Amino acid sequence: MSYANFFGFAGAEMPAISVIDLALWDLLGRHTGEPVLYLLGGQTRETIWVYNSCVKTPLYADQDGFLQWPGELAQSLLAQGISAMKVWPWNQFALQLLVSAVTGPAGWSAVGPVGHDLLSEQLARGLWTVQEIRKVVGDRMQIAIEDHARWDLNWALRIARTLEPYDVMWMEDIIQPDSAQDLARLVQETRVPQSVSERLFTRHAYSRILDAGGAHIVMPDIIWTGGQSEALKIATLADTHHLPIAPHDCTGPVNLFACLQLCAATPNAMTMETVRGFCEGYYCDVVVEPVSVQGGRTVLTGFGAGLGVTLRPLFLAAAGVTRRFSA
């Protein structure tokens, strides 16, 4: 159940539909010679503000950083012009499963069941990450808190109230996004903005949350929620509620380019998730076009036709890569 919730409740079919939808938009763009953003409605901006999700990569030990030297990590990001970072300092204290797909040091994972207890010293230790960032760089760094839906409502409220004095950018998926009413309680009973959620599939799930007043920031994952077609409808729905979107990535370069095209075409795009170790690392091995982040923003002009991304021939020819064709 924990794995099903982590990757979205609707099973493998919706990601498959999403990928087909992206492929069709890419084909249409290549057929017309236009970037997808023009097919989605046209250019509304030339750059988008990005934030860095602090995962561990071969180039940057950002996850170790926010757990052990968060102030220095913030300084490192600011030196690259990145002024927003996402961290998950309380996941290490949640209930753990014996899984091989760990996303943290010492064997703890972001994937797991909902926690119903948190010791006072653990609450303080998680807050220490935020306190250290504020102590070292002040308000020059925006801080987003990711929670991977690891806490029940009571602890979600406790963590949120602990964070209130530190002016964080948002709290993301601190509870499972199943109940619109409980998400609305988070909005009503704390001052921390709530970001919801890459785990929701199709505009209908977002509609229930937004109608209940359960979100401040809408975070669709294009390759899970139904592709570019559904993401555009979700962005329009969010705009109808006077709210921004902040697309989810951390999943690969094709998704990132699709999200950037969506951000270029939608006036209510707030920011875009990136991972500096991916953009400077394996993305360069997979695709021809680099993702350039300068001054904390990435350029949304100059896309090629379609999604504007091309897989490298050497990557396609590499041992272990499986290619399948359909008529």
MIVEXDO-311475 format. One record per residue (C-alpha): residue number from 1; residue in three letters; x, y, z. Coordinates in nm, 3 decimals, padded with zeros to 5 digits. Example, Ala and Ser with C-alpha at 12.3 -4.5 7.8 and 13.67 -1.06 7.14 Angstrom:
% residues 2
> 1;Ala;01.230;-00.450;00.780
> 2;Ser;01.367;-00.106;00.714
***
This chain:
% residues 327
> 1;Met;00.000;00.000;00.000
> 2;Ser;00.284;00.241;00.080
> 3;Tyr;00.444;00.182;-00.259
> 4;Ala;00.108;00.222;-00.435
> 5;Asn;00.047;00.556;-00.263
> 6;Phe;00.402;00.678;-00.324
> 7;Phe;00.377;00.628;-00.699
> 8;Gly;00.010;00.723;-00.735
> 9;Phe;-00.300;00.526;-00.661
> 10;Ala;-00.415;00.463;-01.019
> 11;Gly;-00.160;00.198;-01.109
> 12;Ala;00.068;00.165;-01.411
> 13;Glu;-00.203;00.247;-01.664
> 14;Met;-00.206;00.622;-01.600
> 15;Pro;00.171;00.668;-01.644
> 16;Ala;00.143;00.465;-01.964
> 17;Ile;-00.136;00.691;-02.089
> 18;Ser;00.070;00.994;-01.987
> 19;Val;00.372;00.879;-02.188
> 20;Ile;00.156;00.814;-02.496
> 21;Asp;00.004;01.160;-02.462
> 22;Leu;00.349;01.320;-02.443
> 23;Ala;00.460;01.124;-02.748
> 24;Leu;00.159;01.242;-02.946
> 25;Trp;00.223;01.606;-02.856
> 26;Asp;00.586;01.560;-02.956
> 27;Leu;00.484;01.406;-03.290
> 28;Leu;00.237;01.687;-03.357
> 29;Gly;00.500;01.948;-03.282
> 30;Arg;00.755;01.780;-03.507
> 31;His;00.495;01.749;-03.784
> 32;Thr;00.408;02.120;-03.766
> 33;Gly;00.764;02.231;-03.694
> 34;Glu;00.655;02.407;-03.374
> 35;Pro;00.755;02.365;-03.009
> 36;Val;00.472;02.216;-02.805
> 37;Leu;00.436;02.541;-02.608
> 38;Tyr;00.286;02.711;-02.914
> 39;Leu;00.040;02.425;-02.957
> 40;Leu;-00.057;02.461;-02.591
> 41;Gly;-00.146;02.826;-02.636
> 42;Gly;00.171;03.026;-02.695
> 43;Gln;00.461;03.184;-02.513
> 44;Thr;00.370;03.360;-02.188
> 45;Arg;00.721;03.399;-02.041
> 46;Glu;01.085;03.366;-02.145
> 47;Thr;01.230;03.222;-01.823
> 48;Ile;01.107;03.036;-01.516
> 49;Trp;01.243;03.041;-01.161
> 50;Val;01.372;02.698;-01.054
> 51;Tyr;01.443;02.531;-00.723
> 52;Asn;01.681;02.248;-00.640
> 53;Ser;01.552;01.924;-00.492
> 54;Cys;01.833;01.816;-00.267
> 55;Val;01.873;01.451;-00.366
> 56;Lys;02.207;01.274;-00.355
> 57;Thr;02.382;01.242;-00.692
> 58;Pro;02.736;01.152;-00.800
> 59;Leu;02.810;01.523;-00.850
> 60;Tyr;02.648;01.666;-00.536
> 61;Ala;02.578;01.509;-00.198
> 62;Asp;02.285;01.745;-00.145
> 63;Gln;02.079;01.503;00.065
> 64;Asp;02.368;01.442;00.302
> 65;Gly;02.412;01.817;00.298
> 66;Phe;02.071;01.916;00.430
> 67;Leu;02.097;01.652;00.704
> 68;Gln;02.454;01.734;00.813
> 69;Trp;02.563;02.078;00.683
> 70;Pro;02.246;02.258;00.566
> 71;Gly;02.389;02.609;00.594
> 72;Glu;02.689;02.525;00.377
> 73;Leu;02.461;02.352;00.127
> 74;Ala;02.249;02.666;00.101
> 75;Gln;02.564;02.870;00.041
> 76;Ser;02.670;02.630;-00.235
> 77;Leu;02.335;02.667;-00.410
> 78;Leu;02.336;03.045;-00.378
> 79;Ala;02.682;03.053;-00.532
> 80;Gln;02.524;02.897;-00.843
> 81;Gly;02.240;03.150;-00.837
> 82;Ile;01.986;02.901;-00.703
> 83;Ser;01.771;03.069;-00.441
> 84;Ala;01.525;02.792;-00.350
> 85;Met;01.582;02.439;-00.221
> 86;Lys;01.363;02.144;-00.123
> 87;Val;01.452;01.922;00.173
> 88;Trp;01.285;01.643;00.374
> 89;Pro;01.444;01.646;00.721
> 90;Trp;01.169;01.451;00.899
> 91;Asn;01.149;01.149;00.666
> 92;Gln;01.435;00.981;00.852
> 93;Phe;01.214;00.950;01.160
> 94;Ala;00.910;00.798;00.988
> 95;Leu;00.821;00.431;00.999
> 96;Gln;01.056;00.233;00.775
> 97;Leu;01.014;-00.065;00.547
> 98;Leu;01.281;-00.318;00.459
> 99;Val;01.318;-00.202;00.099
> 100;Ser;01.612;-00.187;-00.138
> 101;Ala;01.502;00.144;-00.298
> 102;Val;01.631;00.365;-00.020
> 103;Thr;01.642;00.738;-00.073
> 104;Gly;01.831;00.832;00.238
> 105;Pro;02.150;00.748;00.425
> 106;Ala;02.170;00.470;00.684
> 107;Gly;01.895;00.275;00.509
> 108;Trp;01.595;00.501;00.560
> 109;Ser;01.357;00.560;00.271
> 110;Ala;01.108;00.822;00.160
> 111;Val;00.875;00.533;00.078
> 112;Gly;00.684;00.389;00.370
> 113;Pro;00.376;00.388;00.590
> 114;Val;00.224;00.685;00.767
> 115;Gly;00.384;00.775;01.098
> 116;His;00.176;00.838;01.410
> 117;Asp;00.444;00.938;01.657
> 118;Leu;00.747;01.164;01.658
> 119;Leu;00.971;01.222;01.957
> 120;Ser;01.032;01.580;02.069
> 121;Glu;01.403;01.550;01.995
> 122;Gln;01.321;01.420;01.645
> 123;Leu;01.089;01.712;01.581
> 124;Ala;01.369;01.945;01.694
> 125;Arg;01.630;01.764;01.482
> 126;Gly;01.421;01.804;01.167
> 127;Leu;01.369;02.173;01.244
> 128;Trp;01.745;02.214;01.289
> 129;Thr;01.790;02.185;00.910
> 130;Val;01.567;02.488;00.856
> 131;Gln;01.718;02.680;01.145
> 132;Glu;02.072;02.630;01.015
> 133;Ile;01.979;02.750;00.667
> 134;Arg;01.821;03.063;00.812
> 135;Lys;02.118;03.120;01.045
> 136;Val;02.378;03.096;00.767
> 137;Val;02.206;03.262;00.469
> 138;Gly;01.900;03.431;00.621
> 139;Asp;01.605;03.485;00.392
> 140;Arg;01.816;03.475;00.074
> 141;Met;01.715;03.109;00.040
> 142;Gln;01.357;02.991;-00.006
> 143;Ile;01.296;02.658;00.168
> 144;Ala;01.040;02.400;00.058
> 145;Ile;00.966;02.110;00.289
> 146;Glu;00.891;01.771;00.131
> 147;Asp;00.732;01.503;00.349
> 148;His;00.644;01.221;00.105
> 149;Ala;00.307;01.176;00.283
> 150;Arg;00.473;01.016;00.585
> 151;Trp;00.267;01.165;00.870
> 152;Asp;-00.087;01.158;01.002
> 153;Leu;-00.288;01.477;01.033
> 154;Asn;-00.200;01.541;01.398
> 155;Trp;00.174;01.530;01.336
> 156;Ala;00.135;01.720;01.011
> 157;Leu;-00.020;02.006;01.204
> 158;Arg;00.250;01.985;01.472
> 159;Ile;00.531;02.000;01.216
> 160;Ala;00.361;02.281;01.026
> 161;Arg;00.318;02.492;01.340
> 162;Thr;00.683;02.432;01.428
> 163;Leu;00.777;02.568;01.085
> 164;Glu;00.555;02.877;01.096
> 165;Pro;00.818;03.122;01.232
> 166;Tyr;01.064;03.033;00.953
> 167;Asp;00.865;03.153;00.652
> 168;Val;00.908;02.839;00.442
> 169;Met;00.803;02.844;00.077
> 170;Trp;00.568;02.551;00.115
> 171;Met;00.508;02.217;00.283
> 172;Glu;00.454;01.940;00.029
> 173;Asp;00.254;01.621;00.079
> 174;Ile;00.291;01.602;00.453
> 175;Ile;-00.018;01.376;00.457
> 176;Gln;-00.149;01.143;00.192
> 177;Pro;-00.354;01.350;-00.057
> 178;Asp;-00.659;01.127;-00.034
> 179;Ser;-00.886;01.346;00.177
> 180;Ala;-00.979;01.691;00.054
> 181;Gln;-01.126;01.775;00.394
> 182;Asp;-00.806;01.690;00.583
> 183;Leu;-00.594;01.888;00.338
> 184;Ala;-00.830;02.179;00.393
> 185;Arg;-00.767;02.154;00.768
> 186;Leu;-00.394;02.196;00.704
> 187;Val;-00.469;02.513;00.508
> 188;Gln;-00.710;02.645;00.769
> 189;Glu;-00.520;02.555;01.087
> 190;Thr;-00.163;02.654;00.994
> 191;Arg;00.009;02.946;00.823
> 192;Val;00.242;02.729;00.612
> 193;Pro;00.147;02.717;00.240
> 194;Gln;00.049;02.367;00.127
> 195;Ser;00.166;02.217;-00.204
> 196;Val;-00.049;01.931;-00.342
> 197;Ser;00.041;01.686;-00.512
> 198;Glu;00.232;01.483;-00.770
> 199;Arg;00.035;01.179;-00.651
> 200;Leu;-00.299;01.306;-00.783
> 201;Phe;-00.411;01.172;-01.119
> 202;Thr;-00.629;01.371;-01.363
> 203;Arg;-00.796;01.709;-01.318
> 204;His;-01.087;01.550;-01.132
> 205;Ala;-00.870;01.468;-00.829
> 206;Tyr;-00.735;01.825;-00.825
> 207;Ser;-01.086;01.964;-00.862
> 208;Arg;-01.197;01.797;-00.538
> 209;Ile;-00.895;01.935;-00.349
> 210;Leu;-00.930;02.287;-00.487
> 211;Asp;-01.305;02.305;-00.431
> 212;Ala;-01.243;02.210;-00.066
> 213;Gly;-00.975;02.479;-00.029
> 214;Gly;-00.707;02.218;00.036
> 215;Ala;-00.405;02.365;-00.147
> 216;His;-00.207;02.684;-00.203
> 217;Ile;00.020;02.548;-00.478
> 218;Val;-00.079;02.285;-00.736
> 219;Met;00.198;02.036;-00.819
> 220;Pro;00.111;01.804;-01.110
> 221;Asp;00.348;01.538;-01.236
> 222;Ile;00.299;01.533;-01.612
> 223;Ile;00.414;01.175;-01.661
> 224;Trp;00.177;01.046;-01.392
> 225;Thr;-00.135;01.257;-01.410
> 226;Gly;-00.233;01.214;-01.775
> 227;Gly;00.032;01.383;-01.987
> 228;Gln;00.049;01.727;-02.138
> 229;Ser;-00.323;01.731;-02.223
> 230;Glu;-00.434;01.675;-01.864
> 231;Ala;-00.163;01.897;-01.717
> 232;Leu;-00.286;02.192;-01.924
> 233;Lys;-00.638;02.137;-01.790
> 234;Ile;-00.502;02.116;-01.434
> 235;Ala;-00.311;02.442;-01.483
> 236;Thr;-00.629;02.610;-01.610
> 237;Leu;-00.823;02.470;-01.315
> 238;Ala;-00.564;02.605;-01.072
> 239;Asp;-00.578;02.943;-01.243
> 240;Thr;-00.957;02.941;-01.204
> 241;His;-00.895;02.916;-00.828
> 242;His;-00.634;03.196;-00.847
> 243;Leu;-00.354;02.951;-00.765
> 244;Pro;-00.017;02.872;-00.928
> 245;Ile;00.125;02.546;-01.055
> 246;Ala;00.473;02.414;-00.973
> 247;Pro;00.531;02.102;-01.186
> 248;His;00.702;01.803;-01.031
> 249;Asp;01.016;01.654;-01.182
> 250;Cys;01.298;01.448;-01.027
> 251;Thr;01.199;01.186;-01.287
> 252;Gly;01.402;01.246;-01.604
> 253;Pro;01.498;01.487;-01.882
> 254;Val;01.203;01.421;-02.113
> 255;Asn;00.960;01.502;-01.833
> 256;Leu;01.159;01.814;-01.747
> 257;Phe;01.141;01.945;-02.105
> 258;Ala;00.767;01.869;-02.117
> 259;Cys;00.722;02.061;-01.791
> 260;Leu;00.928;02.355;-01.916
> 261;Gln;00.709;02.376;-02.226
> 262;Leu;00.401;02.375;-02.001
> 263;Cys;00.553;02.651;-01.786
> 264;Ala;00.626;02.856;-02.097
> 265;Ala;00.264;02.834;-02.209
> 266;Thr;00.080;02.881;-01.877
> 267;Pro;00.066;03.222;-01.710
> 268;Asn;00.022;03.078;-01.360
> 269;Ala;00.344;02.870;-01.353
> 270;Met;00.524;02.962;-01.030
> 271;Thr;00.847;02.760;-01.036
> 272;Met;00.998;02.441;-01.176
> 273;Glu;01.163;02.158;-00.987
> 274;Thr;01.517;02.064;-01.091
> 275;Val;01.805;01.860;-00.951
> 276;Arg;02.141;02.020;-01.023
> 277;Gly;02.321;01.686;-01.008
> 278;Phe;02.088;01.549;-01.276
> 279;Cys;02.098;01.855;-01.502
> 280;Glu;02.477;01.863;-01.489
> 281;Gly;02.510;01.485;-01.478
> 282;Tyr;02.322;01.200;-01.638
> 283;Tyr;02.077;01.423;-01.829
> 284;Cys;02.376;01.528;-02.041
> 285;Asp;02.443;01.162;-02.120
> 286;Val;02.082;01.093;-02.220
> 287;Val;01.972;01.394;-02.424
> 288;Val;02.139;01.628;-02.672
> 289;Glu;01.993;01.953;-02.541
> 290;Pro;02.134;02.079;-02.209
> 291;Val;01.915;02.220;-01.934
> 292;Ser;02.078;02.550;-01.856
> 293;Val;02.009;02.717;-01.522
> 294;Gln;02.152;03.068;-01.493
> 295;Gly;02.087;03.301;-01.204
> 296;Gly;01.831;03.060;-01.060
> 297;Arg;01.621;03.060;-01.378
> 298;Thr;01.608;02.846;-01.691
> 299;Val;01.540;02.981;-02.038
> 300;Leu;01.209;02.891;-02.206
> 301;Thr;01.297;03.008;-02.555
> 302;Gly;01.477;02.836;-02.840
> 303;Phe;01.306;02.499;-02.806
> 304;Gly;01.318;02.275;-03.109
> 305;Ala;01.005;02.125;-03.264
> 306;Gly;00.790;01.904;-03.043
> 307;Leu;00.908;01.867;-02.686
> 308;Gly;01.242;02.010;-02.794
> 309;Val;01.444;01.719;-02.662
> 310;Thr;01.637;01.450;-02.851
> 311;Leu;01.788;01.131;-02.713
> 312;Arg;02.160;01.093;-02.779
> 313;Pro;02.252;00.829;-03.040
> 314;Leu;02.523;00.694;-02.809
> 315;Phe;02.266;00.653;-02.534
> 316;Leu;02.026;00.468;-02.765
> 317;Ala;02.308;00.240;-02.880
> 318;Ala;02.438;00.165;-02.532
> 319;Ala;02.440;-00.190;-02.402
> 320;Gly;02.141;-00.260;-02.184
> 321;Val;01.913;-00.006;-02.352
> 322;Thr;01.592;-00.165;-02.479
> 323;Arg;01.415;-00.008;-02.777
> 324;Arg;01.067;-00.108;-02.888
> 325;Phe;00.879;00.012;-03.193
> 326;Ser;00.507;00.002;-03.266
> 327;Ala;00.324;00.067;-03.589
***
